[in-house]
Amino acid sequence: MKVNQIVRVMVAALAGLSLWAQSADVKQPKPKNQKEVDAINAVFGAQDPDSRIAAVENLLTKFSDTEFKSIALYIATASAEQKNDYEKVMIYGQRAIDADPKSYAAMLMMARGTAVRTREFDLDKDEKLQRAGKLADDALKLLENAPKPRPDLTDEQWNAAKKDFQSQGYEAKGMMAVVLKKYDEAIAQMQKALEMQDKKDSSTMARLASVYTDAGKYDEAIALCDQISAIPDAPQQIKQIASQTKLKASTAKAQKK
């Protein structure tokens, strides 16, 4: 589930003052008065990431004991991710987890953000990857037995939602393995991520194609890139990345002969 989808789901669910699927804690939060309701509605009515973050800060400043704290902080985390503001993802994500230790969605965003931004020669590479790995593992463990967040969800709907979150965890672990150049592990984790997705995510496919190329599995990379190119609604940017990856794999394959 991409950030824009996540925000839309949160807005729809929380507008009715019900907890959506972002935590293994299913306690239903309740506002204490109309002023708090107005502050909460301001969060959900915000039209852009900066406005949502500002509304979250306003809510938490005026109502520090709000039962919506963890949800609001998760919204701020998702909004920071939408802005590609890694530092704020980590700050708000940690605050969300501090408010709710079962916030698996915040854990997954932090794990994913760390994996994407950690480089091979970072001096603190091992420390960052160890932290990201623990976040992903903790989230996946919570998801194993996470209860339905709302009674109106069918088992089928909830299982599909859980698989989507689990997919994010496996993909994050795959990206961590790439940094360590453990390509076989990276391939296994990303394949697992794709298996969990009801509709295959072209960005996950593109990442896997890149790992196939790095691992010298050029035929697999080329075939996956062709699949991405054939997806009608795949973002143009992803198709361009797939085209570049295919060229890289094809060139490397030709040189190997």
C-alpha positions as CSV (number, residue, x, y, z in Angstrom):
1,M,0.0,0.0,0.0
2,K,1.6,3.3,-1.1
3,V,1.6,6.4,1.0
4,N,-1.2,8.2,-0.9
5,Q,-3.4,5.1,-0.4
6,I,-2.5,4.9,3.3
7,V,-3.4,8.5,3.9
8,R,-6.8,8.0,2.1
9,V,-7.5,4.9,4.1
10,M,-6.6,6.7,7.4
11,V,-8.8,9.7,6.5
12,A,-11.8,7.6,5.6
13,A,-11.5,5.4,8.7
14,L,-10.6,8.0,11.3
15,A,-13.2,10.5,10.1
16,G,-15.6,8.1,11.7
17,L,-13.5,8.1,14.8
18,S,-12.6,4.4,14.4
19,L,-9.1,2.9,14.5
20,W,-7.8,1.6,11.2
21,A,-5.2,-1.1,10.7
22,Q,-1.9,0.3,11.8
23,S,-1.5,-1.3,15.2
24,A,-2.0,-4.6,16.9
25,D,-3.7,-2.7,19.7
26,V,-7.3,-2.5,18.8
27,K,-8.5,-0.2,21.6
28,Q,-10.9,2.3,20.1
29,P,-9.8,5.9,20.8
30,K,-12.4,8.5,21.9
31,P,-12.2,12.3,21.9
32,K,-13.0,14.0,25.2
33,N,-14.8,17.1,23.9
34,Q,-15.8,19.0,20.7
35,K,-12.6,21.1,20.7
36,E,-10.6,17.9,20.4
37,V,-12.9,16.6,17.7
38,D,-12.3,19.8,15.8
39,A,-8.5,19.4,16.1
40,I,-8.7,15.8,15.0
41,N,-10.9,16.7,12.0
42,A,-8.3,19.3,11.1
43,V,-5.7,16.5,10.7
44,F,-8.0,14.5,8.4
45,G,-9.1,17.6,6.5
46,A,-5.5,18.7,5.7
47,Q,-4.8,18.7,1.9
48,D,-1.1,18.2,1.9
49,P,1.7,16.6,4.0
50,D,2.9,19.9,5.6
51,S,-0.6,20.9,6.6
52,R,-1.2,17.4,8.1
53,I,2.0,17.5,10.1
54,A,1.1,21.0,11.4
55,A,-2.4,19.8,12.3
56,V,-0.9,16.8,14.1
57,E,1.4,19.1,16.1
58,N,-1.5,21.4,17.0
59,L,-3.6,18.4,18.2
60,L,-0.8,17.1,20.4
61,T,0.1,20.5,21.8
62,K,-3.5,21.3,22.8
63,F,-4.4,17.8,23.8
64,S,-1.3,16.1,25.0
65,D,-3.3,13.2,26.6
66,T,-5.4,12.5,23.5
67,E,-6.2,8.9,22.8
68,F,-5.4,9.6,19.1
69,K,-1.7,10.3,19.9
70,S,-0.3,7.2,18.2
71,I,-2.6,7.5,15.2
72,A,-1.8,11.2,14.8
73,L,1.9,10.5,15.0
74,Y,1.6,7.7,12.5
75,I,-0.2,10.2,10.1
76,A,2.7,12.6,10.6
77,T,5.2,9.7,9.8
78,A,3.3,8.8,6.6
79,S,3.2,12.5,5.6
80,A,6.9,12.9,6.2
81,E,7.5,9.8,4.0
82,Q,5.4,11.3,1.4
83,K,7.7,14.3,1.5
84,N,10.8,12.0,1.4
85,D,11.9,13.6,4.7
86,Y,13.7,10.7,6.2
87,E,14.8,12.5,9.4
88,K,11.1,13.3,10.2
89,V,10.1,9.8,9.3
90,M,12.4,8.5,12.0
91,I,11.4,11.2,14.5
92,Y,7.6,10.8,14.1
93,G,7.9,7.1,13.7
94,Q,9.7,6.7,17.0
95,R,7.2,8.9,18.7
96,A,4.4,6.8,17.3
97,I,6.0,3.6,18.6
98,D,6.7,5.3,22.0
99,A,3.0,6.1,22.2
100,D,2.0,2.6,21.0
101,P,4.6,-0.1,21.1
102,K,2.4,-2.2,18.8
103,S,2.4,0.3,15.9
104,Y,3.7,-2.1,13.3
105,A,2.9,0.3,10.4
106,A,5.3,2.9,11.9
107,M,7.9,0.2,12.4
108,L,7.7,-0.7,8.7
109,M,8.0,2.8,7.5
110,M,11.1,3.4,9.7
111,A,12.6,0.1,8.5
112,R,12.0,0.9,4.9
113,G,13.3,4.4,5.1
114,T,16.5,3.2,6.8
115,A,17.1,0.5,4.3
116,V,16.6,2.8,1.3
117,R,19.0,5.4,2.7
118,T,21.8,3.2,4.1
119,R,24.9,3.0,1.9
120,E,27.7,0.4,1.7
121,F,30.3,2.7,3.1
122,D,28.3,4.5,5.8
123,L,30.3,4.4,9.0
124,D,27.2,3.5,11.0
125,K,25.9,1.0,8.4
126,D,25.8,-2.0,10.7
127,E,24.1,-0.1,13.5
128,K,21.4,1.3,11.1
129,L,20.8,-2.1,9.5
130,Q,20.6,-3.8,12.8
131,R,18.0,-1.3,14.0
132,A,16.0,-1.5,10.7
133,G,16.1,-5.3,10.8
134,K,14.7,-5.4,14.3
135,L,11.9,-3.0,13.4
136,A,10.9,-5.1,10.4
137,D,11.1,-8.4,12.4
138,D,9.1,-6.9,15.3
139,A,6.4,-5.6,12.9
140,L,6.2,-9.0,11.1
141,K,5.9,-10.8,14.5
142,L,3.1,-8.4,15.6
143,L,1.3,-9.0,12.3
144,E,1.2,-12.8,12.8
145,N,-1.6,-12.6,15.3
146,A,-2.8,-9.0,14.9
147,P,-6.5,-8.9,15.5
148,K,-9.0,-7.2,13.2
149,P,-9.0,-3.4,13.8
150,R,-12.7,-3.2,13.1
151,P,-15.4,-5.8,13.5
152,D,-17.0,-5.0,10.1
153,L,-13.9,-6.2,8.2
154,T,-14.3,-9.7,6.8
155,D,-11.6,-12.3,7.3
156,E,-10.7,-12.0,3.6
157,Q,-10.3,-8.3,3.8
158,W,-8.2,-8.4,7.0
159,N,-5.9,-11.2,5.6
160,A,-5.3,-9.2,2.5
161,A,-4.5,-6.1,4.5
162,K,-2.1,-8.1,6.7
163,K,-0.4,-9.6,3.7
164,D,0.2,-6.1,2.3
165,F,1.9,-5.0,5.5
166,Q,3.9,-8.2,5.6
167,S,5.0,-7.6,2.0
168,Q,6.5,-4.2,3.2
169,G,8.4,-6.0,5.9
170,Y,9.9,-8.6,3.5
171,E,10.8,-5.9,1.0
172,A,12.6,-3.8,3.6
173,K,14.6,-6.9,4.7
174,G,15.5,-7.5,1.0
175,M,16.7,-3.9,0.6
176,M,18.9,-4.4,3.8
177,A,20.4,-7.5,2.3
178,V,21.3,-5.5,-0.9
179,V,23.3,-3.1,1.1
180,L,25.3,-6.0,2.5
181,K,25.6,-7.5,-1.0
182,K,23.8,-10.7,0.2
183,Y,22.0,-11.0,-3.1
184,D,20.6,-14.5,-2.7
185,E,18.9,-13.4,0.6
186,A,17.7,-10.1,-1.1
187,I,16.2,-12.1,-3.9
188,A,14.4,-14.5,-1.5
189,Q,13.0,-11.7,0.6
190,M,11.8,-9.6,-2.4
191,Q,10.2,-12.7,-4.0
192,K,8.4,-13.3,-0.7
193,A,7.2,-9.7,-0.7
194,L,5.8,-10.1,-4.2
195,E,4.1,-13.3,-3.3
196,M,2.3,-11.5,-0.5
197,Q,1.0,-8.8,-2.9
198,D,-2.5,-9.3,-4.3
199,K,-1.7,-6.9,-7.1
200,K,2.0,-7.0,-7.9
201,D,3.7,-3.7,-7.2
202,S,5.9,-2.5,-10.1
203,S,8.3,-0.8,-7.8
204,T,9.0,-4.0,-5.9
205,M,9.4,-5.8,-9.2
206,A,11.9,-3.1,-10.3
207,R,13.9,-3.6,-7.2
208,L,14.0,-7.3,-7.6
209,A,15.1,-6.9,-11.3
210,S,18.0,-4.7,-10.1
211,V,19.0,-7.4,-7.6
212,Y,18.8,-10.1,-10.2
213,T,21.2,-8.0,-12.3
214,D,23.6,-7.4,-9.4
215,A,23.5,-11.2,-8.7
216,G,24.3,-12.0,-12.4
217,K,20.9,-13.5,-13.0
218,Y,20.5,-11.6,-16.3
219,D,17.7,-13.6,-17.9
220,E,15.5,-13.3,-14.8
221,A,16.2,-9.5,-14.7
222,I,15.3,-9.1,-18.4
223,A,12.1,-11.1,-18.1
224,L,11.0,-9.1,-15.1
225,C,11.7,-5.8,-16.8
226,D,9.6,-6.9,-19.7
227,Q,6.8,-7.7,-17.3
228,I,7.0,-4.3,-15.8
229,S,6.9,-2.6,-19.3
230,A,3.7,-4.6,-20.0
231,I,1.9,-3.3,-17.0
232,P,-0.6,-0.6,-18.3
233,D,-0.8,1.4,-15.2
234,A,2.8,1.2,-14.0
235,P,4.3,4.6,-13.3
236,Q,6.4,6.0,-16.1
237,Q,9.3,6.5,-13.8
238,I,9.2,2.8,-12.8
239,K,9.1,1.8,-16.5
240,Q,12.1,4.0,-17.2
241,I,14.0,2.3,-14.3
242,A,13.0,-1.1,-15.7
243,S,14.2,-0.1,-19.2
244,Q,17.6,1.0,-17.7
245,T,17.9,-2.1,-15.7
246,K,17.1,-4.3,-18.8
247,L,19.8,-2.4,-20.7
248,K,22.3,-3.0,-17.9
249,A,21.4,-6.7,-17.7
250,S,21.5,-7.2,-21.5
251,T,24.9,-5.5,-21.7
252,A,26.4,-7.5,-18.9
253,K,25.0,-10.7,-20.4
254,A,26.5,-9.9,-23.8
255,Q,29.9,-9.1,-22.2
256,K,29.8,-12.4,-20.3
257,K,29.7,-14.5,-23.5
